[in-house]
Amino acid sequence: MTRKHWAVGLTLLGLLAGPTAQAGDMPEYELVIRNQQFVPSTLKAPANTKFKVRVTNEDRTPAEFESSDFNREKIVTPGNTVTVFIGPLDKGQYRFFDDFHQDTARGVLIVE
C-alpha cells in the first residue's frame, strides 16, 4: 500500500470517528417508567444545549414518552430502553407525560 492510500484511509477513519467522539460529549440523562410513573419525575438540563434522555420502561405494558412542549413522542415497549434527543431549548419548564397513562405518569424538564 502506498503512502497516498494510507493517507486516504486515515482521513476516512478520522471522518468516521469524528461524530462518535462528539456524541460522547452530549449530556445524557436517565428516566425510568416504573408503576406507570416517571422516576425521577423532574429532570434538569442546561439551556441552549442538545442532550439525550434514555427512557427505560420497567412496566409490563407499553408506554409513550411524550411532550407537546418540546415536540417529542416515542413509544417504549415493556423491558426496553429508547433514546430521545432533545434541544437545544431556552430556559424554562417543559412538561412530559406517558400518553397511555396520563393520570399517573407526568414529569417536568427544568432547563436552566
Biopython code that builds the backbone (N, CA, C, O; Angstrom):
import numpy as np
from Bio.PDB.StructureBuilder import StructureBuilder

atoms = [
    (1, "MET", "N", (0.853, -1.171, 0.000)),
    (1, "MET", "CA", (0.000, 0.000, 0.000)),
    (1, "MET", "C", (0.901, 1.236, 0.000)),
    (1, "MET", "O", (1.889, 1.288, 0.732)),
    (2, "THR", "N", (0.562, 2.215, -0.811)),
    (2, "THR", "CA", (1.367, 3.430, -0.918)),
    (2, "THR", "C", (1.002, 4.414, 0.179)),
    (2, "THR", "O", (-0.005, 4.264, 0.870)),
    (3, "ARG", "N", (1.857, 5.436, 0.320)),
    (3, "ARG", "CA", (1.583, 6.490, 1.307)),
    (3, "ARG", "C", (0.259, 7.185, 1.012)),
    (3, "ARG", "O", (-0.474, 7.556, 1.929)),
    (4, "LYS", "N", (-0.039, 7.357, -0.260)),
    (4, "LYS", "CA", (-1.293, 8.023, -0.640)),
    (4, "LYS", "C", (-2.491, 7.210, -0.144)),
    (4, "LYS", "O", (-3.453, 7.774, 0.377)),
    (5, "HIS", "N", (-2.434, 5.897, -0.306)),
    (5, "HIS", "CA", (-3.532, 5.051, 0.164)),
    (5, "HIS", "C", (-3.674, 5.126, 1.675)),
    (5, "HIS", "O", (-4.791, 5.192, 2.188)),
    (6, "TRP", "N", (-2.549, 5.116, 2.399)),
    (6, "TRP", "CA", (-2.580, 5.240, 3.856)),
    (6, "TRP", "C", (-3.193, 6.568, 4.275)),
    (6, "TRP", "O", (-3.997, 6.621, 5.205)),
    (7, "ALA", "N", (-2.818, 7.630, 3.594)),
    (7, "ALA", "CA", (-3.333, 8.959, 3.939)),
    (7, "ALA", "C", (-4.844, 9.018, 3.721)),
    (7, "ALA", "O", (-5.577, 9.556, 4.551)),
    (8, "VAL", "N", (-5.300, 8.466, 2.608)),
    (8, "VAL", "CA", (-6.739, 8.461, 2.324)),
    (8, "VAL", "C", (-7.466, 7.612, 3.381)),
    (8, "VAL", "O", (-8.521, 8.005, 3.879)),
    (9, "GLY", "N", (-6.899, 6.455, 3.714)),
    (9, "GLY", "CA", (-7.507, 5.584, 4.716)),
    (9, "GLY", "C", (-7.591, 6.255, 6.080)),
    (9, "GLY", "O", (-8.621, 6.167, 6.750)),
    (10, "LEU", "N", (-6.521, 6.923, 6.499)),
    (10, "LEU", "CA", (-6.526, 7.617, 7.790)),
    (10, "LEU", "C", (-7.501, 8.783, 7.799)),
    (10, "LEU", "O", (-8.153, 9.041, 8.810)),
    (11, "THR", "N", (-7.603, 9.488, 6.678)),
    (11, "THR", "CA", (-8.556, 10.601, 6.583)),
    (11, "THR", "C", (-9.986, 10.085, 6.718)),
    (11, "THR", "O", (-10.789, 10.663, 7.450)),
    (12, "LEU", "N", (-10.304, 8.995, 6.011)),
    (12, "LEU", "CA", (-11.649, 8.421, 6.114)),
    (12, "LEU", "C", (-11.927, 7.914, 7.521)),
    (12, "LEU", "O", (-13.028, 8.094, 8.042)),
    (13, "LEU", "N", (-10.943, 7.286, 8.134)),
    (13, "LEU", "CA", (-11.107, 6.813, 9.500)),
    (13, "LEU", "C", (-11.379, 7.975, 10.447)),
    (13, "LEU", "O", (-12.224, 7.864, 11.335)),
    (14, "GLY", "N", (-10.681, 9.075, 10.268)),
    (14, "GLY", "CA", (-10.901, 10.264, 11.092)),
    (14, "GLY", "C", (-12.288, 10.837, 10.903)),
    (14, "GLY", "O", (-12.917, 11.280, 11.864)),
    (15, "LEU", "N", (-12.771, 10.833, 9.667)),
    (15, "LEU", "CA", (-14.127, 11.337, 9.406)),
    (15, "LEU", "C", (-15.174, 10.451, 10.063)),
    (15, "LEU", "O", (-16.159, 10.949, 10.607)),
    (16, "LEU", "N", (-14.965, 9.147, 10.016)),
    (16, "LEU", "CA", (-15.921, 8.227, 10.634)),
    (16, "LEU", "C", (-15.893, 8.325, 12.151)),
    (16, "LEU", "O", (-16.939, 8.218, 12.792)),
    (17, "ALA", "N", (-14.725, 8.524, 12.735)),
    (17, "ALA", "CA", (-14.604, 8.582, 14.191)),
    (17, "ALA", "C", (-15.057, 9.918, 14.761)),
    (17, "ALA", "O", (-15.418, 9.988, 15.936)),
    (18, "GLY", "N", (-15.047, 10.974, 13.968)),
    (18, "GLY", "CA", (-15.377, 12.315, 14.448)),
    (18, "GLY", "C", (-16.724, 12.422, 15.125)),
    (18, "GLY", "O", (-16.777, 12.834, 16.284)),
    (19, "PRO", "N", (-17.828, 12.071, 14.459)),
    (19, "PRO", "CA", (-19.140, 12.203, 15.097)),
    (19, "PRO", "C", (-19.285, 11.359, 16.350)),
    (19, "PRO", "O", (-19.965, 11.779, 17.287)),
    (20, "THR", "N", (-18.677, 10.194, 16.399)),
    (20, "THR", "CA", (-18.770, 9.341, 17.578)),
    (20, "THR", "C", (-18.113, 10.013, 18.778)),
    (20, "THR", "O", (-18.650, 9.986, 19.886)),
    (21, "ALA", "N", (-16.958, 10.609, 18.552)),
    (21, "ALA", "CA", (-16.267, 11.286, 19.642)),
    (21, "ALA", "C", (-17.083, 12.466, 20.149)),
    (21, "ALA", "O", (-17.140, 12.704, 21.355)),
    (22, "GLN", "N", (-17.712, 13.204, 19.249)),
    (22, "GLN", "CA", (-18.513, 14.350, 19.654)),
    (22, "GLN", "C", (-19.781, 13.913, 20.372)),
    (22, "GLN", "O", (-20.226, 14.589, 21.300)),
    (23, "ALA", "N", (-20.366, 12.806, 19.963)),
    (23, "ALA", "CA", (-21.607, 12.341, 20.582)),
    (23, "ALA", "C", (-21.393, 12.008, 22.058)),
    (23, "ALA", "O", (-22.319, 12.143, 22.859)),
    (24, "GLY", "N", (-20.181, 11.572, 22.429)),
    (24, "GLY", "CA", (-19.888, 11.257, 23.815)),
    (24, "GLY", "C", (-19.916, 12.481, 24.707)),
    (24, "GLY", "O", (-20.080, 12.358, 25.921)),
    (25, "ASP", "N", (-19.757, 13.664, 24.122)),
    (25, "ASP", "CA", (-19.766, 14.896, 24.895)),
    (25, "ASP", "C", (-21.175, 15.390, 25.192)),
    (25, "ASP", "O", (-21.347, 16.306, 25.996)),
    (26, "MET", "N", (-22.175, 14.810, 24.567)),
    (26, "MET", "CA", (-23.555, 15.250, 24.754)),
    (26, "MET", "C", (-24.062, 14.817, 26.128)),
    (26, "MET", "O", (-23.931, 13.646, 26.486)),
    (27, "PRO", "N", (-24.638, 15.737, 26.904)),
    (27, "PRO", "CA", (-25.198, 15.339, 28.205)),
    (27, "PRO", "C", (-26.264, 14.263, 28.023)),
    (27, "PRO", "O", (-27.032, 14.279, 27.061)),
    (28, "GLU", "N", (-26.289, 13.332, 28.967)),
    (28, "GLU", "CA", (-27.231, 12.223, 28.904)),
    (28, "GLU", "C", (-27.910, 12.051, 30.258)),
    (28, "GLU", "O", (-27.262, 12.143, 31.301)),
    (29, "TYR", "N", (-29.207, 11.804, 30.237)),
    (29, "TYR", "CA", (-29.995, 11.655, 31.453)),
    (29, "TYR", "C", (-30.776, 10.352, 31.383)),
    (29, "TYR", "O", (-31.147, 9.892, 30.303)),
    (30, "GLU", "N", (-31.019, 9.765, 32.547)),
    (30, "GLU", "CA", (-31.756, 8.505, 32.638)),
    (30, "GLU", "C", (-33.135, 8.768, 33.234)),
    (30, "GLU", "O", (-33.281, 9.518, 34.200)),
    (31, "LEU", "N", (-34.130, 8.142, 32.645)),
    (31, "LEU", "CA", (-35.506, 8.259, 33.105)),
    (31, "LEU", "C", (-36.098, 6.858, 33.063)),
    (31, "LEU", "O", (-35.944, 6.148, 32.069)),
    (32, "VAL", "N", (-36.775, 6.454, 34.135)),
    (32, "VAL", "CA", (-37.363, 5.113, 34.217)),
    (32, "VAL", "C", (-38.867, 5.245, 34.356)),
    (32, "VAL", "O", (-39.365, 6.110, 35.077)),
    (33, "ILE", "N", (-39.576, 4.384, 33.663)),
    (33, "ILE", "CA", (-41.025, 4.285, 33.844)),
    (33, "ILE", "C", (-41.251, 3.049, 34.712)),
    (33, "ILE", "O", (-40.966, 1.922, 34.309)),
    (34, "ARG", "N", (-41.770, 3.294, 35.914)),
    (34, "ARG", "CA", (-41.977, 2.228, 36.894)),
    (34, "ARG", "C", (-43.327, 2.464, 37.570)),
    (34, "ARG", "O", (-43.591, 3.559, 38.067)),
    (35, "ASN", "N", (-44.175, 1.447, 37.589)),
    (35, "ASN", "CA", (-45.513, 1.563, 38.181)),
    (35, "ASN", "C", (-46.288, 2.731, 37.563)),
    (35, "ASN", "O", (-46.984, 3.472, 38.259)),
    (36, "GLN", "N", (-46.154, 2.874, 36.269)),
    (36, "GLN", "CA", (-46.835, 3.913, 35.492)),
    (36, "GLN", "C", (-46.517, 5.318, 35.995)),
    (36, "GLN", "O", (-47.375, 6.200, 36.000)),
    (37, "GLN", "N", (-45.255, 5.510, 36.421)),
    (37, "GLN", "CA", (-44.768, 6.824, 36.843)),
    (37, "GLN", "C", (-43.342, 7.004, 36.340)),
    (37, "GLN", "O", (-42.620, 6.029, 36.131)),
    (38, "PHE", "N", (-42.939, 8.269, 36.146)),
    (38, "PHE", "CA", (-41.568, 8.570, 35.768)),
    (38, "PHE", "C", (-40.701, 8.694, 37.016)),
    (38, "PHE", "O", (-41.086, 9.346, 37.987)),
    (39, "VAL", "N", (-39.538, 8.068, 36.985)),
    (39, "VAL", "CA", (-38.572, 8.151, 38.073)),
    (39, "VAL", "C", (-37.235, 8.562, 37.472)),
    (39, "VAL", "O", (-36.648, 7.795, 36.708)),
    (40, "PRO", "N", (-36.740, 9.751, 37.799)),
    (40, "PRO", "CA", (-37.363, 10.799, 38.601)),
    (40, "PRO", "C", (-38.444, 11.520, 37.800)),
    (40, "PRO", "O", (-38.490, 11.422, 36.574)),
    (41, "SER", "N", (-39.298, 12.231, 38.491)),
    (41, "SER", "CA", (-40.363, 12.968, 37.799)),
    (41, "SER", "C", (-39.890, 14.351, 37.361)),
    (41, "SER", "O", (-40.588, 15.039, 36.616)),
    (42, "THR", "N", (-38.710, 14.759, 37.820)),
    (42, "THR", "CA", (-38.133, 16.052, 37.414)),
    (42, "THR", "C", (-36.717, 15.828, 36.891)),
    (42, "THR", "O", (-35.891, 15.198, 37.551)),
    (43, "LEU", "N", (-36.454, 16.347, 35.708)),
    (43, "LEU", "CA", (-35.111, 16.328, 35.139)),
    (43, "LEU", "C", (-34.635, 17.763, 35.003)),
    (43, "LEU", "O", (-35.436, 18.658, 34.732)),
    (44, "LYS", "N", (-33.342, 17.994, 35.188)),
    (44, "LYS", "CA", (-32.759, 19.311, 34.969)),
    (44, "LYS", "C", (-31.706, 19.195, 33.878)),
    (44, "LYS", "O", (-30.892, 18.271, 33.883)),
    (45, "ALA", "N", (-31.726, 20.142, 32.938)),
    (45, "ALA", "CA", (-30.795, 20.123, 31.818)),
    (45, "ALA", "C", (-30.326, 21.551, 31.531)),
    (45, "ALA", "O", (-31.008, 22.515, 31.879)),
    (46, "PRO", "N", (-29.158, 21.682, 30.896)),
    (46, "PRO", "CA", (-28.645, 23.019, 30.580)),
    (46, "PRO", "C", (-29.374, 23.643, 29.391)),
    (46, "PRO", "O", (-29.765, 22.953, 28.449)),
    (47, "ALA", "N", (-29.548, 24.961, 29.458)),
    (47, "ALA", "CA", (-30.178, 25.699, 28.363)),
    (47, "ALA", "C", (-29.247, 25.731, 27.151)),
    (47, "ALA", "O", (-28.027, 25.635, 27.281)),
    (48, "ASN", "N", (-29.844, 25.866, 25.989)),
    (48, "ASN", "CA", (-29.122, 26.034, 24.724)),
    (48, "ASN", "C", (-28.136, 24.909, 24.446)),
    (48, "ASN", "O", (-27.083, 25.132, 23.849)),
    (49, "THR", "N", (-28.477, 23.698, 24.881)),
    (49, "THR", "CA", (-27.613, 22.537, 24.706)),
    (49, "THR", "C", (-28.455, 21.354, 24.257)),
    (49, "THR", "O", (-29.498, 21.073, 24.847)),
    (50, "LYS", "N", (-28.012, 20.665, 23.224)),
    (50, "LYS", "CA", (-28.684, 19.438, 22.817)),
    (50, "LYS", "C", (-28.271, 18.343, 23.789)),
    (50, "LYS", "O", (-27.101, 18.256, 24.164)),
    (51, "PHE", "N", (-29.225, 17.502, 24.201)),
    (51, "PHE", "CA", (-28.936, 16.419, 25.135)),
    (51, "PHE", "C", (-29.815, 15.233, 24.804)),
    (51, "PHE", "O", (-30.729, 15.326, 23.984)),
    (52, "LYS", "N", (-29.525, 14.109, 25.457)),
    (52, "LYS", "CA", (-30.348, 12.922, 25.227)),
    (52, "LYS", "C", (-30.862, 12.371, 26.546)),
    (52, "LYS", "O", (-30.219, 12.469, 27.592)),
    (53, "VAL", "N", (-32.039, 11.793, 26.450)),
    (53, "VAL", "CA", (-32.674, 11.151, 27.605)),
    (53, "VAL", "C", (-32.899, 9.693, 27.230)),
    (53, "VAL", "O", (-33.542, 9.384, 26.227)),
    (54, "ARG", "N", (-32.362, 8.810, 28.049)),
    (54, "ARG", "CA", (-32.586, 7.379, 27.867)),
    (54, "ARG", "C", (-33.776, 7.003, 28.747)),
    (54, "ARG", "O", (-33.719, 7.132, 29.970)),
    (55, "VAL", "N", (-34.852, 6.537, 28.115)),
    (55, "VAL", "CA", (-36.089, 6.200, 28.822)),
    (55, "VAL", "C", (-36.233, 4.676, 28.843)),
    (55, "VAL", "O", (-36.309, 4.033, 27.796)),
    (56, "THR", "N", (-36.269, 4.111, 30.055)),
    (56, "THR", "CA", (-36.403, 2.663, 30.228)),
    (56, "THR", "C", (-37.774, 2.351, 30.812)),
    (56, "THR", "O", (-38.180, 2.931, 31.819)),
    (57, "ASN", "N", (-38.472, 1.440, 30.178)),
    (57, "ASN", "CA", (-39.801, 1.035, 30.642)),
    (57, "ASN", "C", (-39.676, -0.272, 31.431)),
    (57, "ASN", "O", (-39.457, -1.335, 30.851)),
    (58, "GLU", "N", (-39.816, -0.183, 32.747)),
    (58, "GLU", "CA", (-39.758, -1.366, 33.608)),
    (58, "GLU", "C", (-41.132, -2.006, 33.807)),
    (58, "GLU", "O", (-41.238, -3.061, 34.433)),
    (59, "ASP", "N", (-42.170, -1.381, 33.285)),
    (59, "ASP", "CA", (-43.524, -1.922, 33.432)),
    (59, "ASP", "C", (-43.771, -3.042, 32.419)),
    (59, "ASP", "O", (-42.962, -3.284, 31.524)),
    (60, "ARG", "N", (-44.908, -3.713, 32.585)),
    (60, "ARG", "CA", (-45.284, -4.812, 31.689)),
    (60, "ARG", "C", (-46.197, -4.360, 30.552)),
    (60, "ARG", "O", (-46.641, -5.170, 29.739)),
    (61, "THR", "N", (-46.468, -3.061, 30.507)),
    (61, "THR", "CA", (-47.313, -2.520, 29.448)),
    (61, "THR", "C", (-46.531, -1.452, 28.680)),
    (61, "THR", "O", (-45.612, -0.847, 29.232)),
    (62, "PRO", "N", (-46.883, -1.215, 27.425)),
    (62, "PRO", "CA", (-46.199, -0.169, 26.661)),
    (62, "PRO", "C", (-46.437, 1.207, 27.276)),
    (62, "PRO", "O", (-47.432, 1.435, 27.964)),
    (63, "ALA", "N", (-45.511, 2.106, 27.015)),
    (63, "ALA", "CA", (-45.618, 3.489, 27.464)),
    (63, "ALA", "C", (-45.238, 4.382, 26.288)),
    (63, "ALA", "O", (-44.618, 3.937, 25.322)),
    (64, "GLU", "N", (-45.621, 5.639, 26.391)),
    (64, "GLU", "CA", (-45.228, 6.594, 25.351)),
    (64, "GLU", "C", (-44.699, 7.859, 26.014)),
    (64, "GLU", "O", (-45.457, 8.627, 26.606)),
    (65, "PHE", "N", (-43.397, 8.066, 25.907)),
    (65, "PHE", "CA", (-42.779, 9.296, 26.396)),
    (65, "PHE", "C", (-43.176, 10.386, 25.411)),
    (65, "PHE", "O", (-42.861, 10.307, 24.224)),
    (66, "GLU", "N", (-43.877, 11.414, 25.917)),
    (66, "GLU", "CA", (-44.380, 12.456, 25.018)),
    (66, "GLU", "C", (-44.305, 13.821, 25.676)),
    (66, "GLU", "O", (-44.464, 13.960, 26.889)),
    (67, "SER", "N", (-44.058, 14.834, 24.837)),
    (67, "SER", "CA", (-44.112, 16.223, 25.287)),
    (67, "SER", "C", (-44.589, 17.098, 24.145)),
    (67, "SER", "O", (-43.985, 17.127, 23.073)),
    (68, "SER", "N", (-45.673, 17.807, 24.384)),
    (68, "SER", "CA", (-46.128, 18.818, 23.435)),
    (68, "SER", "C", (-45.256, 20.063, 23.554)),
    (68, "SER", "O", (-45.118, 20.824, 22.596)),
    (69, "ASP", "N", (-44.664, 20.271, 24.739)),
    (69, "ASP", "CA", (-43.848, 21.462, 24.988)),
    (69, "ASP", "C", (-42.553, 21.462, 24.184)),
    (69, "ASP", "O", (-42.146, 22.505, 23.674)),
    (70, "PHE", "N", (-41.891, 20.292, 24.061)),
    (70, "PHE", "CA", (-40.668, 20.240, 23.252)),
    (70, "PHE", "C", (-40.799, 19.278, 22.071)),
    (70, "PHE", "O", (-39.801, 18.859, 21.484)),
    (71, "ASN", "N", (-42.036, 18.938, 21.734)),
    (71, "ASN", "CA", (-42.387, 18.250, 20.496)),
    (71, "ASN", "C", (-41.653, 16.921, 20.304)),
    (71, "ASN", "O", (-40.932, 16.741, 19.323)),
    (72, "ARG", "N", (-41.838, 16.007, 21.234)),
    (72, "ARG", "CA", (-41.261, 14.670, 21.110)),
    (72, "ARG", "C", (-42.302, 13.650, 21.535)),
    (72, "ARG", "O", (-43.112, 13.905, 22.426)),
    (73, "GLU", "N", (-42.272, 12.484, 20.883)),
    (73, "GLU", "CA", (-43.052, 11.350, 21.347)),
    (73, "GLU", "C", (-42.384, 10.078, 20.859)),
    (73, "GLU", "O", (-41.975, 9.962, 19.704)),
    (74, "LYS", "N", (-42.286, 9.123, 21.783)),
    (74, "LYS", "CA", (-41.603, 7.882, 21.465)),
    (74, "LYS", "C", (-42.199, 6.763, 22.302)),
    (74, "LYS", "O", (-42.290, 6.874, 23.525)),
    (75, "ILE", "N", (-42.600, 5.695, 21.648)),
    (75, "ILE", "CA", (-43.149, 4.532, 22.347)),
    (75, "ILE", "C", (-42.003, 3.726, 22.942)),
    (75, "ILE", "O", (-40.966, 3.523, 22.309)),
    (76, "VAL", "N", (-42.217, 3.265, 24.193)),
    (76, "VAL", "CA", (-41.232, 2.446, 24.891)),
    (76, "VAL", "C", (-41.922, 1.134, 25.261)),
    (76, "VAL", "O", (-42.786, 1.102, 26.137)),
    (77, "THR", "N", (-41.540, 0.077, 24.598)),
    (77, "THR", "CA", (-42.158, -1.215, 24.872)),
    (77, "THR", "C", (-41.648, -1.772, 26.206)),
    (77, "THR", "O", (-40.582, -1.375, 26.676)),
    (78, "PRO", "N", (-42.401, -2.681, 26.811)),
    (78, "PRO", "CA", (-42.011, -3.229, 28.119)),
    (78, "PRO", "C", (-40.604, -3.825, 28.105)),
    (78, "PRO", "O", (-40.232, -4.574, 27.201)),
    (79, "GLY", "N", (-39.830, -3.465, 29.139)),
    (79, "GLY", "CA", (-38.489, -4.012, 29.288)),
    (79, "GLY", "C", (-37.440, -3.426, 28.362)),
    (79, "GLY", "O", (-36.317, -3.927, 28.316)),
    (80, "ASN", "N", (-37.771, -2.391, 27.631)),
    (80, "ASN", "CA", (-36.826, -1.805, 26.680)),
    (80, "ASN", "C", (-36.486, -0.361, 27.021)),
    (80, "ASN", "O", (-37.133, 0.279, 27.850)),
    (81, "THR", "N", (-35.437, 0.130, 26.345)),
    (81, "THR", "CA", (-34.952, 1.494, 26.524)),
    (81, "THR", "C", (-34.890, 2.175, 25.169)),
    (81, "THR", "O", (-34.453, 1.579, 24.184)),
    (82, "VAL", "N", (-35.329, 3.425, 25.123)),
    (82, "VAL", "CA", (-35.198, 4.244, 23.916)),
    (82, "VAL", "C", (-34.397, 5.496, 24.266)),
    (82, "VAL", "O", (-34.341, 5.918, 25.421)),
    (83, "THR", "N", (-33.789, 6.070, 23.249)),
    (83, "THR", "CA", (-33.054, 7.317, 23.427)),
    (83, "THR", "C", (-33.810, 8.419, 22.715)),
    (83, "THR", "O", (-34.176, 8.285, 21.547)),
    (84, "VAL", "N", (-34.041, 9.508, 23.425)),
    (84, "VAL", "CA", (-34.754, 10.658, 22.884)),
    (84, "VAL", "C", (-33.793, 11.844, 22.888)),
    (84, "VAL", "O", (-33.253, 12.210, 23.932)),
    (85, "PHE", "N", (-33.582, 12.442, 21.711)),
    (85, "PHE", "CA", (-32.726, 13.624, 21.607)),
    (85, "PHE", "C", (-33.586, 14.867, 21.757)),
    (85, "PHE", "O", (-34.627, 14.990, 21.112)),
    (86, "ILE", "N", (-33.154, 15.782, 22.604)),
    (86, "ILE", "CA", (-33.936, 16.977, 22.922)),
    (86, "ILE", "C", (-33.037, 18.199, 22.843)),
    (86, "ILE", "O", (-31.853, 18.142, 23.172)),
    (87, "GLY", "N", (-33.619, 19.300, 22.404)),
    (87, "GLY", "CA", (-32.916, 20.580, 22.442)),
    (87, "GLY", "C", (-32.223, 20.918, 21.148)),
    (87, "GLY", "O", (-32.308, 20.213, 20.142)),
    (88, "PRO", "N", (-31.540, 22.026, 21.230)),
    (88, "PRO", "CA", (-31.380, 22.909, 22.381)),
    (88, "PRO", "C", (-32.680, 23.659, 22.713)),
    (88, "PRO", "O", (-33.466, 23.996, 21.829)),
    (89, "LEU", "N", (-32.879, 23.907, 24.016)),
    (89, "LEU", "CA", (-34.080, 24.586, 24.495)),
    (89, "LEU", "C", (-33.700, 25.843, 25.271)),
    (89, "LEU", "O", (-32.621, 25.927, 25.859)),
    (90, "ASP", "N", (-34.602, 26.811, 25.262)),
    (90, "ASP", "CA", (-34.431, 28.007, 26.088)),
    (90, "ASP", "C", (-34.715, 27.655, 27.544)),
    (90, "ASP", "O", (-35.319, 26.621, 27.830)),
    (91, "LYS", "N", (-34.282, 28.511, 28.462)),
    (91, "LYS", "CA", (-34.586, 28.318, 29.871)),
    (91, "LYS", "C", (-36.086, 28.264, 30.069)),
    (91, "LYS", "O", (-36.841, 28.982, 29.413)),
    (92, "GLY", "N", (-36.510, 27.402, 30.984)),
    (92, "GLY", "CA", (-37.939, 27.290, 31.268)),
    (92, "GLY", "C", (-38.291, 25.904, 31.769)),
    (92, "GLY", "O", (-37.419, 25.070, 32.010)),
    (93, "GLN", "N", (-39.581, 25.676, 31.921)),
    (93, "GLN", "CA", (-40.092, 24.384, 32.353)),
    (93, "GLN", "C", (-40.909, 23.778, 31.229)),
    (93, "GLN", "O", (-41.729, 24.453, 30.606)),
    (94, "TYR", "N", (-40.678, 22.503, 30.975)),
    (94, "TYR", "CA", (-41.325, 21.786, 29.886)),
    (94, "TYR", "C", (-41.936, 20.505, 30.448)),
    (94, "TYR", "O", (-41.251, 19.715, 31.097)),
    (95, "ARG", "N", (-43.210, 20.309, 30.198)),
    (95, "ARG", "CA", (-43.904, 19.127, 30.706)),
    (95, "ARG", "C", (-43.693, 17.929, 29.772)),
    (95, "ARG", "O", (-43.553, 18.093, 28.560)),
    (96, "PHE", "N", (-43.671, 16.713, 30.358)),
    (96, "PHE", "CA", (-43.697, 15.480, 29.585)),
    (96, "PHE", "C", (-44.628, 14.503, 30.295)),
    (96, "PHE", "O", (-44.925, 14.670, 31.478)),
    (97, "PHE", "N", (-45.084, 13.492, 29.577)),
    (97, "PHE", "CA", (-46.048, 12.550, 30.139)),
    (97, "PHE", "C", (-46.014, 11.247, 29.361)),
    (97, "PHE", "O", (-45.439, 11.166, 28.276)),
    (98, "ASP", "N", (-46.642, 10.226, 29.936)),
    (98, "ASP", "CA", (-46.867, 8.957, 29.246)),
    (98, "ASP", "C", (-48.271, 9.057, 28.666)),
    (98, "ASP", "O", (-49.253, 9.088, 29.408)),
    (99, "ASP", "N", (-48.364, 9.106, 27.369)),
    (99, "ASP", "CA", (-49.660, 9.305, 26.725)),
    (99, "ASP", "C", (-50.640, 8.175, 27.047)),
    (99, "ASP", "O", (-51.852, 8.380, 26.987)),
    (100, "PHE", "N", (-50.132, 6.983, 27.389)),
    (100, "PHE", "CA", (-51.004, 5.858, 27.714)),
    (100, "PHE", "C", (-51.471, 5.874, 29.173)),
    (100, "PHE", "O", (-52.439, 5.199, 29.523)),
    (101, "HIS", "N", (-50.788, 6.638, 30.014)),
    (101, "HIS", "CA", (-51.111, 6.694, 31.446)),
    (101, "HIS", "C", (-51.007, 8.141, 31.941)),
    (101, "HIS", "O", (-50.259, 8.435, 32.873)),
    (102, "GLN", "N", (-51.755, 9.022, 31.316)),
    (102, "GLN", "CA", (-51.648, 10.457, 31.610)),
    (102, "GLN", "C", (-52.027, 10.812, 33.042)),
    (102, "GLN", "O", (-51.559, 11.818, 33.575)),
    (103, "ASP", "N", (-52.867, 10.001, 33.665)),
    (103, "ASP", "CA", (-53.305, 10.329, 35.028)),
    (103, "ASP", "C", (-52.205, 10.110, 36.071)),
    (103, "ASP", "O", (-52.250, 10.726, 37.136)),
    (104, "THR", "N", (-51.213, 9.245, 35.791)),
    (104, "THR", "CA", (-50.176, 8.959, 36.784)),
    (104, "THR", "C", (-48.760, 9.308, 36.318)),
    (104, "THR", "O", (-47.925, 9.699, 37.134)),
    (105, "ALA", "N", (-48.485, 9.176, 35.051)),
    (105, "ALA", "CA", (-47.111, 9.343, 34.558)),
    (105, "ALA", "C", (-46.925, 10.735, 33.953)),
    (105, "ALA", "O", (-47.186, 10.969, 32.773)),
    (106, "ARG", "N", (-46.459, 11.657, 34.820)),
    (106, "ARG", "CA", (-46.205, 13.026, 34.384)),
    (106, "ARG", "C", (-44.879, 13.475, 34.963)),
    (106, "ARG", "O", (-44.458, 13.019, 36.026)),
    (107, "GLY", "N", (-44.228, 14.381, 34.241)),
    (107, "GLY", "CA", (-42.965, 14.906, 34.742)),
    (107, "GLY", "C", (-42.708, 16.280, 34.177)),
    (107, "GLY", "O", (-43.468, 16.799, 33.360)),
    (108, "VAL", "N", (-41.607, 16.856, 34.639)),
    (108, "VAL", "CA", (-41.232, 18.189, 34.168)),
    (108, "VAL", "C", (-39.725, 18.230, 33.897)),
    (108, "VAL", "O", (-38.922, 17.689, 34.657)),
    (109, "LEU", "N", (-39.376, 18.874, 32.816)),
    (109, "LEU", "CA", (-37.988, 19.117, 32.456)),
    (109, "LEU", "C", (-37.699, 20.581, 32.766)),
    (109, "LEU", "O", (-38.333, 21.477, 32.209)),
    (110, "ILE", "N", (-36.747, 20.817, 33.652)),
    (110, "ILE", "CA", (-36.363, 22.191, 34.010)),
    (110, "ILE", "C", (-35.063, 22.498, 33.284)),
    (110, "ILE", "O", (-34.041, 21.849, 33.501)),
    (111, "VAL", "N", (-35.124, 23.493, 32.424)),
    (111, "VAL", "CA", (-33.951, 23.888, 31.646)),
    (111, "VAL", "C", (-33.414, 25.177, 32.238)),
    (111, "VAL", "O", (-34.117, 26.185, 32.294)),
    (112, "GLU", "N", (-32.149, 25.138, 32.685)),
    (112, "GLU", "CA", (-31.542, 26.282, 33.355)),
    (112, "GLU", "C", (-30.333, 26.802, 32.581)),
    (112, "GLU", "O", (-29.697, 27.767, 33.005)),
]
sb = StructureBuilder()
sb.init_structure("model")
sb.init_model(0)
sb.init_chain("A")
sb.init_seg("    ")
for serial, (resi, resn, name, xyz) in enumerate(atoms, 1):
    if name == "N":
        sb.init_residue(resn, " ", resi, " ")
    sb.init_atom(name, np.array(xyz, "f"), 0.0, 1.0, " ", f" {name:<3s}", serial, name[0])
structure = sb.get_structure()
